[in-house]
Amino acid sequence: MQWPAGLAIGEFGCTSSTRVSRPQNAYIESFNGRLRDECLNENEFRSLSHARLIIEDWRRDYNEFRPHKSLGNRTPEEFVRGLQTTPTLHLSAA
């Protein structure tokens, strides 16, 4: 089966012209492996709309509820909230 050209599900769109550095590629490969192992290989999709629904549920779990070791065992949502509430240091020339 060939994937339809230009089709992106949720936030998983990626083009072949995207260039990433080697460290970023390791993170992407890790994410891709998790998506494949935890979602794609575990579900049988009846239609494209069903696939979108299942993948979106997995994405929300991954981004909103699952703690990530690299973020200090916080969810990505908690991590971003922490960045938004961190006071900004303003330096003035004396």
PyRosetta script that sets phi, psi and omega in degrees:
from pyrosetta import init, pose_from_sequence

init()
pose = pose_from_sequence("MQWPAGLAIGEFGCTSSTRVSRPQNAYIESFNGRLRDECLNENEFRSLSHARLIIEDWRRDYNEFRPHKSLGNRTPEEFVRGLQTTPTLHLSAA")
pose.set_psi(1, 134.3)
pose.set_omega(1, -178.8)
pose.set_phi(2, -102.9)
pose.set_psi(2, 133.7)
pose.set_omega(2, 179.6)
pose.set_phi(3, -69.5)
pose.set_psi(3, 131.0)
pose.set_omega(3, -180.0)
pose.set_phi(4, -59.7)
pose.set_psi(4, 134.9)
pose.set_omega(4, -177.6)
pose.set_phi(5, -59.8)
pose.set_psi(5, 135.7)
pose.set_omega(5, 175.1)
pose.set_phi(6, 77.1)
pose.set_psi(6, 5.4)
pose.set_omega(6, -177.5)
pose.set_phi(7, -85.8)
pose.set_psi(7, 128.2)
pose.set_omega(7, 176.3)
pose.set_phi(8, -129.5)
pose.set_psi(8, 135.2)
pose.set_omega(8, 179.8)
pose.set_phi(9, -104.1)
pose.set_psi(9, 119.9)
pose.set_omega(9, 179.0)
pose.set_phi(10, 59.7)
pose.set_psi(10, -126.6)
pose.set_omega(10, -177.4)
pose.set_phi(11, -104.6)
pose.set_psi(11, 21.6)
pose.set_omega(11, -175.4)
pose.set_phi(12, -99.1)
pose.set_psi(12, 17.1)
pose.set_omega(12, -179.7)
pose.set_phi(13, -72.4)
pose.set_psi(13, 137.5)
pose.set_omega(13, 178.8)
pose.set_phi(14, -151.1)
pose.set_psi(14, 138.5)
pose.set_omega(14, 179.3)
pose.set_phi(15, -108.2)
pose.set_psi(15, 160.5)
pose.set_omega(15, -178.9)
pose.set_phi(16, -69.9)
pose.set_psi(16, -16.4)
pose.set_omega(16, -180.0)
pose.set_phi(17, -85.0)
pose.set_psi(17, -3.4)
pose.set_omega(17, 178.8)
pose.set_phi(18, -69.2)
pose.set_psi(18, 127.0)
pose.set_omega(18, 178.4)
pose.set_phi(19, -112.1)
pose.set_psi(19, 130.8)
pose.set_omega(19, 178.1)
pose.set_phi(20, -130.1)
pose.set_psi(20, 154.2)
pose.set_omega(20, 178.5)
pose.set_phi(21, -76.3)
pose.set_psi(21, 166.0)
pose.set_omega(21, -178.1)
pose.set_phi(22, -58.0)
pose.set_psi(22, -45.9)
pose.set_omega(22, 178.6)
pose.set_phi(23, -61.4)
pose.set_psi(23, -40.7)
pose.set_omega(23, 178.4)
pose.set_phi(24, -63.6)
pose.set_psi(24, -38.1)
pose.set_omega(24, -178.7)
pose.set_phi(25, -61.2)
pose.set_psi(25, -36.9)
pose.set_omega(25, 178.7)
pose.set_phi(26, -63.3)
pose.set_psi(26, -41.4)
pose.set_omega(26, 178.3)
pose.set_phi(27, -65.5)
pose.set_psi(27, -41.5)
pose.set_omega(27, 179.9)
pose.set_phi(28, -65.6)
pose.set_psi(28, -43.5)
pose.set_omega(28, 179.1)
pose.set_phi(29, -62.7)
pose.set_psi(29, -38.6)
pose.set_omega(29, 177.7)
pose.set_phi(30, -63.7)
pose.set_psi(30, -45.6)
pose.set_omega(30, 178.3)
pose.set_phi(31, -61.7)
pose.set_psi(31, -47.4)
pose.set_omega(31, -179.9)
pose.set_phi(32, -58.4)
pose.set_psi(32, -40.1)
pose.set_omega(32, 178.5)
pose.set_phi(33, -63.8)
pose.set_psi(33, -42.1)
pose.set_omega(33, 178.2)
pose.set_phi(34, -64.4)
pose.set_psi(34, -45.7)
pose.set_omega(34, 178.7)
pose.set_phi(35, -57.7)
pose.set_psi(35, -46.6)
pose.set_omega(35, -178.9)
pose.set_phi(36, -64.5)
pose.set_psi(36, -49.7)
pose.set_omega(36, -175.1)
pose.set_phi(37, -70.4)
pose.set_psi(37, -40.8)
pose.set_omega(37, -173.2)
pose.set_phi(38, -90.4)
pose.set_psi(38, -20.6)
pose.set_omega(38, -174.4)
pose.set_phi(39, -124.2)
pose.set_psi(39, -60.9)
pose.set_omega(39, -172.6)
pose.set_phi(40, -65.5)
pose.set_psi(40, -42.5)
pose.set_omega(40, -178.8)
pose.set_phi(41, -77.7)
pose.set_psi(41, -16.4)
pose.set_omega(41, -176.0)
pose.set_phi(42, -95.0)
pose.set_psi(42, -8.3)
pose.set_omega(42, -175.2)
pose.set_phi(43, -125.0)
pose.set_psi(43, 148.0)
pose.set_omega(43, 172.8)
pose.set_phi(44, -108.8)
pose.set_psi(44, 115.5)
pose.set_omega(44, -175.3)
pose.set_phi(45, -88.9)
pose.set_psi(45, 127.5)
pose.set_omega(45, -179.0)
pose.set_phi(46, -84.8)
pose.set_psi(46, -23.4)
pose.set_omega(46, -178.2)
pose.set_phi(47, -161.6)
pose.set_psi(47, 170.9)
pose.set_omega(47, 177.5)
pose.set_phi(48, -63.6)
pose.set_psi(48, -40.0)
pose.set_omega(48, 179.3)
pose.set_phi(49, -66.1)
pose.set_psi(49, -35.5)
pose.set_omega(49, 176.8)
pose.set_phi(50, -66.6)
pose.set_psi(50, -41.8)
pose.set_omega(50, 177.5)
pose.set_phi(51, -60.9)
pose.set_psi(51, -44.4)
pose.set_omega(51, 179.0)
pose.set_phi(52, -59.8)
pose.set_psi(52, -41.7)
pose.set_omega(52, -179.4)
pose.set_phi(53, -64.2)
pose.set_psi(53, -48.2)
pose.set_omega(53, -178.7)
pose.set_phi(54, -65.0)
pose.set_psi(54, -44.5)
pose.set_omega(54, -179.0)
pose.set_phi(55, -66.5)
pose.set_psi(55, -38.9)
pose.set_omega(55, 177.2)
pose.set_phi(56, -63.4)
pose.set_psi(56, -41.3)
pose.set_omega(56, 176.5)
pose.set_phi(57, -60.4)
pose.set_psi(57, -43.6)
pose.set_omega(57, 178.6)
pose.set_phi(58, -64.2)
pose.set_psi(58, -42.9)
pose.set_omega(58, -180.0)
pose.set_phi(59, -61.1)
pose.set_psi(59, -44.2)
pose.set_omega(59, 179.8)
pose.set_phi(60, -63.2)
pose.set_psi(60, -43.0)
pose.set_omega(60, 177.2)
pose.set_phi(61, -60.9)
pose.set_psi(61, -45.7)
pose.set_omega(61, -178.2)
pose.set_phi(62, -62.4)
pose.set_psi(62, -41.4)
pose.set_omega(62, -174.3)
pose.set_phi(63, -90.9)
pose.set_psi(63, -25.2)
pose.set_omega(63, -171.4)
pose.set_phi(64, -112.5)
pose.set_psi(64, -26.9)
pose.set_omega(64, -172.5)
pose.set_phi(65, -119.9)
pose.set_psi(65, -23.7)
pose.set_omega(65, -174.6)
pose.set_phi(66, -90.5)
pose.set_psi(66, 122.8)
pose.set_omega(66, 176.2)
pose.set_phi(67, -68.9)
pose.set_psi(67, 146.4)
pose.set_omega(67, 179.2)
pose.set_phi(68, -117.3)
pose.set_psi(68, 128.7)
pose.set_omega(68, -179.5)
pose.set_phi(69, -57.0)
pose.set_psi(69, -40.6)
pose.set_omega(69, -177.6)
pose.set_phi(70, -68.4)
pose.set_psi(70, -13.0)
pose.set_omega(70, 179.5)
pose.set_phi(71, -109.2)
pose.set_psi(71, 26.7)
pose.set_omega(71, 179.6)
pose.set_phi(72, 69.7)
pose.set_psi(72, 37.0)
pose.set_omega(72, -177.8)
pose.set_phi(73, 57.2)
pose.set_psi(73, 34.4)
pose.set_omega(73, 173.1)
pose.set_phi(74, -111.5)
pose.set_psi(74, 158.6)
pose.set_omega(74, 174.2)
pose.set_phi(75, -75.5)
pose.set_psi(75, 157.2)
pose.set_omega(75, 176.0)
pose.set_phi(76, -55.7)
pose.set_psi(76, -36.8)
pose.set_omega(76, 179.1)
pose.set_phi(77, -64.2)
pose.set_psi(77, -42.7)
pose.set_omega(77, 177.1)
pose.set_phi(78, -64.5)
pose.set_psi(78, -39.6)
pose.set_omega(78, 179.3)
pose.set_phi(79, -61.0)
pose.set_psi(79, -46.8)
pose.set_omega(79, 179.9)
pose.set_phi(80, -64.4)
pose.set_psi(80, -42.4)
pose.set_omega(80, 177.9)
pose.set_phi(81, -59.0)
pose.set_psi(81, -39.3)
pose.set_omega(81, 177.7)
pose.set_phi(82, -63.4)
pose.set_psi(82, -37.1)
pose.set_omega(82, 177.6)
pose.set_phi(83, -67.9)
pose.set_psi(83, -37.0)
pose.set_omega(83, -177.7)
pose.set_phi(84, -72.7)
pose.set_psi(84, -25.4)
pose.set_omega(84, -178.5)
pose.set_phi(85, -97.7)
pose.set_psi(85, -3.8)
pose.set_omega(85, 177.8)
pose.set_phi(86, -72.4)
pose.set_psi(86, 125.6)
pose.set_omega(86, -179.5)
pose.set_phi(87, -64.8)
pose.set_psi(87, 143.5)
pose.set_omega(87, 179.3)
pose.set_phi(88, -87.2)
pose.set_psi(88, 132.9)
pose.set_omega(88, 179.2)
pose.set_phi(89, -88.5)
pose.set_psi(89, 120.1)
pose.set_omega(89, 178.0)
pose.set_phi(90, -105.9)
pose.set_psi(90, 121.6)
pose.set_omega(90, 178.5)
pose.set_phi(91, -100.2)
pose.set_psi(91, 135.3)
pose.set_omega(91, 177.8)
pose.set_phi(92, -117.3)
pose.set_psi(92, 147.8)
pose.set_omega(92, 178.3)
pose.set_phi(93, -76.3)
pose.set_psi(93, 127.7)
pose.set_omega(93, -178.0)
pose.set_phi(94, -102.6)
pose.dump_pdb("model.pdb")
